[in-house]
């Protein structure tokens, strides 16, 4: 639409203030749409990352031959992103899906 606006201005006599206003409105519209598309792409990428993490977790669970009855280091690595220990004895676990719990 912006290119069409420029072409029309090049082919016919127009009030340049009206042309500039129309052109700026189209550029603004484009920038809003572009920003929205980028935000949606980032959101999609985050969801894909979560999907991949869940898939890896499910794979690790499937690899276990029996019910979990004791600590399993492979399961720990597959699910926990960061464990933080504080001087007051608190522990914060951040899982790969973004969930945080205090233990």
TIBA-833818 format. One line per 10 residues: number of its first residue (from 1); for each residue x, y, z of N, C-alpha, C, CB. Coordinates in nm, 2 decimals. Glycine has a CB too. Layout:
% residues N
NUM = X/Y/Z/X/Y/Z/X/Y/Z/X/Y/Z  ...
***
This chain:
% residues 103
1 = 0.08/-0.12/0.00/0.00/0.00/0.00/0.09/0.13/0.00/-0.09/0.00/0.12  0.20/0.12/0.07/0.29/0.23/0.07/0.35/0.25/-0.07/0.40/0.21/0.17  0.39/0.15/-0.13/0.44/0.16/-0.27/0.34/0.21/-0.36/0.49/0.02/-0.32  0.22/0.17/-0.35/0.11/0.22/-0.43/0.09/0.37/-0.41/-0.02/0.15/-0.41  0.10/0.41/-0.29/0.09/0.56/-0.25/0.20/0.64/-0.32/0.09/0.57/-0.10  0.32/0.58/-0.31/0.43/0.65/-0.38/0.42/0.66/-0.53/0.57/0.58/-0.34  0.37/0.55/-0.59/0.35/0.54/-0.73/0.25/0.64/-0.77/0.31/0.40/-0.78  0.14/0.65/-0.70/0.03/0.75/-0.73/0.08/0.89/-0.72/-0.09/0.73/-0.64  0.17/0.92/-0.63/0.22/1.05/-0.61/0.32/1.09/-0.73/0.30/1.07/-0.48  0.39/0.98/-0.78/0.48/1.01/-0.89/0.41/1.02/-1.02/0.58/0.89/-0.90
11 = 0.29/0.97/-1.03/0.21/0.97/-1.16/0.12/1.08/-1.18/0.14/0.84/-1.18  0.07/1.14/-1.07/-0.03/1.25/-1.08/0.00/1.36/-0.98/-0.17/1.19/-1.05  -0.05/1.47/-1.01/-0.03/1.59/-0.92/-0.12/1.57/-0.80/-0.06/1.72/-1.00  -0.06/1.59/-0.68/-0.13/1.57/-0.56/-0.09/1.68/-0.46/-0.11/1.43/-0.50  -0.18/1.72/-0.37/-0.14/1.81/-0.26/-0.04/1.73/-0.18/-0.27/1.85/-0.18  0.08/1.78/-0.16/0.19/1.71/-0.10/0.17/1.70/0.05/0.32/1.78/-0.12  0.09/1.79/0.11/0.06/1.77/0.25/-0.03/1.65/0.27/-0.01/1.90/0.31  -0.13/1.64/0.18/-0.22/1.52/0.19/-0.15/1.39/0.17/-0.34/1.54/0.09  -0.06/1.40/0.07/0.02/1.28/0.03/0.11/1.24/0.16/0.11/1.31/-0.09  0.18/1.34/0.22/0.26/1.31/0.33/0.18/1.25/0.45/0.34/1.44/0.37
21 = 0.06/1.31/0.47/-0.02/1.26/0.58/-0.06/1.11/0.55/-0.14/1.35/0.60  -0.10/1.09/0.43/-0.14/0.95/0.39/-0.03/0.85/0.40/-0.20/0.95/0.25  0.09/0.90/0.35/0.21/0.81/0.35/0.25/0.78/0.50/0.32/0.88/0.28  0.25/0.88/0.58/0.29/0.86/0.72/0.19/0.77/0.79/0.29/1.00/0.80  0.06/0.78/0.76/-0.04/0.69/0.82/-0.01/0.55/0.78/-0.18/0.74/0.78  0.02/0.53/0.65/0.05/0.39/0.60/0.18/0.34/0.67/0.07/0.39/0.45  0.28/0.42/0.68/0.40/0.37/0.75/0.37/0.34/0.89/0.51/0.48/0.74  0.30/0.42/0.96/0.26/0.39/1.10/0.18/0.26/1.11/0.18/0.50/1.16  0.09/0.24/1.02/0.01/0.12/1.02/0.10/0.00/0.99/-0.10/0.12/0.91  0.20/0.01/0.90/0.29/-0.10/0.88/0.38/-0.13/1.00/0.39/-0.06/0.76
31 = 0.43/-0.02/1.07/0.51/-0.04/1.19/0.43/-0.11/1.30/0.57/0.09/1.24  0.31/-0.08/1.32/0.23/-0.14/1.42/0.21/-0.29/1.39/0.09/-0.07/1.43  0.18/-0.32/1.26/0.16/-0.46/1.22/0.29/-0.54/1.23/0.11/-0.46/1.07  0.40/-0.47/1.20/0.53/-0.54/1.20/0.57/-0.57/1.35/0.64/-0.45/1.14  0.54/-0.47/1.44/0.57/-0.50/1.58/0.48/-0.61/1.64/0.55/-0.37/1.66  0.36/-0.61/1.59/0.27/-0.72/1.64/0.31/-0.85/1.59/0.12/-0.69/1.59  0.36/-0.86/1.46/0.41/-0.98/1.41/0.53/-1.03/1.48/0.44/-0.97/1.26  0.62/-0.94/1.52/0.74/-0.98/1.59/0.71/-1.03/1.73/0.84/-0.86/1.60  0.61/-0.97/1.79/0.57/-1.01/1.93/0.51/-1.15/1.92/0.47/-0.91/1.99  0.43/-1.17/1.82/0.36/-1.30/1.80/0.47/-1.41/1.77/0.26/-1.30/1.69
41 = 0.57/-1.37/1.69/0.68/-1.47/1.66/0.75/-1.51/1.79/0.77/-1.41/1.56  0.78/-1.41/1.88/0.85/-1.43/2.00/0.77/-1.52/2.09/0.88/-1.30/2.08  0.64/-1.50/2.09/0.55/-1.58/2.17/0.55/-1.72/2.12/0.41/-1.52/2.17  0.54/-1.74/1.99/0.55/-1.87/1.93/0.68/-1.94/1.96/0.53/-1.86/1.77  0.79/-1.87/1.95/0.92/-1.93/1.98/0.92/-1.98/2.13/1.03/-1.83/1.95  0.87/-1.90/2.22/0.87/-1.94/2.36/0.78/-2.07/2.38/0.82/-1.83/2.45  0.67/-2.07/2.31/0.58/-2.19/2.32/0.65/-2.31/2.26/0.45/-2.17/2.25  0.72/-2.29/2.15/0.80/-2.41/2.09/0.91/-2.45/2.19/0.86/-2.36/1.96  0.97/-2.36/2.25/1.08/-2.40/2.35/1.02/-2.48/2.46/1.15/-2.27/2.40  0.90/-2.44/2.51/0.83/-2.51/2.62/0.79/-2.65/2.57/0.71/-2.44/2.67
51 = 0.74/-2.66/2.45/0.70/-2.78/2.39/0.82/-2.88/2.38/0.64/-2.76/2.25  0.94/-2.83/2.34/1.06/-2.91/2.33/1.10/-2.96/2.47/1.17/-2.83/2.27  1.09/-2.87/2.57/1.13/-2.91/2.71/1.04/-3.02/2.76/1.13/-2.79/2.80  0.91/-3.01/2.73/0.81/-3.11/2.78/0.84/-3.24/2.70/0.67/-3.06/2.75  0.87/-3.23/2.58/0.90/-3.35/2.50/1.03/-3.42/2.56/0.93/-3.32/2.35  1.13/-3.34/2.59/1.25/-3.40/2.65/1.22/-3.47/2.78/1.36/-3.29/2.67  1.13/-3.40/2.86/1.09/-3.45/2.99/1.02/-3.59/2.97/1.01/-3.35/3.07  0.92/-3.59/2.88/0.85/-3.71/2.85/0.94/-3.82/2.81/0.74/-3.68/2.75  1.04/-3.79/2.73/1.13/-3.89/2.68/1.21/-3.95/2.80/1.23/-3.83/2.58  1.25/-3.86/2.89/1.32/-3.91/3.01/1.23/-4.00/3.09/1.37/-3.79/3.09
61 = 1.11/-3.96/3.11/1.02/-4.04/3.19/0.99/-4.18/3.12/0.88/-3.97/3.21  0.98/-4.18/2.99/0.96/-4.30/2.91/1.08/-4.39/2.93/0.93/-4.27/2.77  1.20/-4.34/2.94/1.32/-4.42/2.95/1.33/-4.49/3.08/1.44/-4.33/2.93  1.26/-4.44/3.18/1.26/-4.51/3.31/1.18/-4.63/3.30/1.21/-4.41/3.42  1.23/-4.74/3.34/1.17/-4.87/3.33/1.06/-4.90/3.44/1.27/-4.98/3.33  1.07/-4.83/3.55/0.98/-4.86/3.66/0.94/-4.73/3.73/1.05/-4.96/3.76  0.85/-4.74/3.82/0.80/-4.62/3.90/0.91/-4.56/3.97/0.69/-4.67/3.99  0.90/-4.43/3.99/1.01/-4.35/4.06/0.98/-4.37/4.21/1.01/-4.20/4.02  1.08/-4.43/4.28/1.07/-4.45/4.42/1.18/-4.39/4.50/1.06/-4.60/4.45  1.28/-4.34/4.42/1.40/-4.28/4.48/1.46/-4.17/4.39/1.51/-4.38/4.52
71 = 1.55/-4.10/4.44/1.61/-3.99/4.36/1.67/-4.05/4.23/1.72/-3.92/4.44  1.64/-3.98/4.12/1.69/-4.01/3.99/1.76/-3.89/3.93/1.58/-4.07/3.89  1.89/-3.90/3.91/1.96/-3.78/3.86/1.93/-3.74/3.72/2.11/-3.81/3.87  1.89/-3.84/3.64/1.85/-3.81/3.50/1.72/-3.73/3.50/1.83/-3.94/3.41  1.63/-3.77/3.59/1.50/-3.70/3.60/1.52/-3.56/3.65/1.40/-3.77/3.69  1.61/-3.55/3.75/1.64/-3.41/3.81/1.70/-3.32/3.70/1.75/-3.43/3.92  1.79/-3.37/3.62/1.85/-3.28/3.52/1.75/-3.25/3.41/1.97/-3.36/3.45  1.66/-3.34/3.39/1.56/-3.31/3.28/1.45/-3.22/3.32/1.49/-3.45/3.24  1.43/-3.20/3.46/1.32/-3.11/3.50/1.37/-2.98/3.57/1.24/-3.19/3.59  1.47/-2.99/3.64/1.51/-2.87/3.72/1.61/-2.79/3.64/1.57/-2.91/3.86
81 = 1.58/-2.66/3.63/1.67/-2.56/3.56/1.78/-2.51/3.66/1.59/-2.45/3.50  1.73/-2.46/3.77/1.82/-2.39/3.87/1.76/-2.42/4.01/1.83/-2.24/3.85  1.85/-2.45/4.10/1.82/-2.46/4.25/1.91/-2.36/4.32/1.84/-2.61/4.30  1.84/-2.27/4.39/1.91/-2.16/4.46/1.90/-2.18/4.61/1.86/-2.02/4.42  2.01/-2.19/4.68/2.01/-2.20/4.83/2.05/-2.07/4.89/2.11/-2.31/4.88  1.97/-2.02/4.98/1.99/-1.89/5.05/2.05/-1.91/5.19/1.86/-1.81/5.06  2.12/-1.81/5.24/2.18/-1.82/5.37/2.09/-1.85/5.49/2.26/-1.70/5.40  1.96/-1.82/5.47/1.86/-1.84/5.58/1.80/-1.98/5.57/1.75/-1.74/5.57  1.85/-2.06/5.48/1.80/-2.20/5.47/1.70/-2.23/5.36/1.75/-2.25/5.60  1.65/-2.12/5.30/1.54/-2.14/5.20/1.61/-2.20/5.07/1.48/-2.00/5.16
91 = 1.53/-2.27/5.00/1.57/-2.33/4.87/1.46/-2.29/4.77/1.58/-2.48/4.88  1.50/-2.24/4.65/1.41/-2.21/4.55/1.45/-2.29/4.43/1.42/-2.05/4.51  1.35/-2.37/4.38/1.37/-2.45/4.26/1.30/-2.39/4.14/1.32/-2.60/4.29  1.37/-2.37/4.03/1.31/-2.32/3.91/1.32/-2.43/3.81/1.38/-2.19/3.85  1.20/-2.47/3.76/1.20/-2.58/3.67/1.21/-2.53/3.53/1.06/-2.66/3.69  1.24/-2.62/3.44/1.26/-2.58/3.30/1.14/-2.52/3.23/1.31/-2.70/3.22  1.02/-2.55/3.29/0.90/-2.49/3.24/0.87/-2.35/3.29/0.78/-2.58/3.27  0.96/-2.30/3.38/0.95/-2.16/3.43/0.89/-2.16/3.57/0.87/-2.08/3.34  0.83/-2.27/3.62/0.77/-2.27/3.75/0.87/-2.27/3.86/0.68/-2.40/3.76  0.84/-2.19/3.96/0.93/-2.18/4.07/0.86/-2.22/4.20/0.99/-2.04/4.09
101 = 0.93/-2.30/4.28/0.87/-2.34/4.41/0.98/-2.32/4.52/0.81/-2.49/4.41  0.93/-2.30/4.64/1.02/-2.28/4.75/1.01/-2.41/4.83/0.99/-2.16/4.84  1.13/-2.46/4.87/1.13/-2.59/4.94/1.20/-2.57/5.07/1.20/-2.69/4.86
***
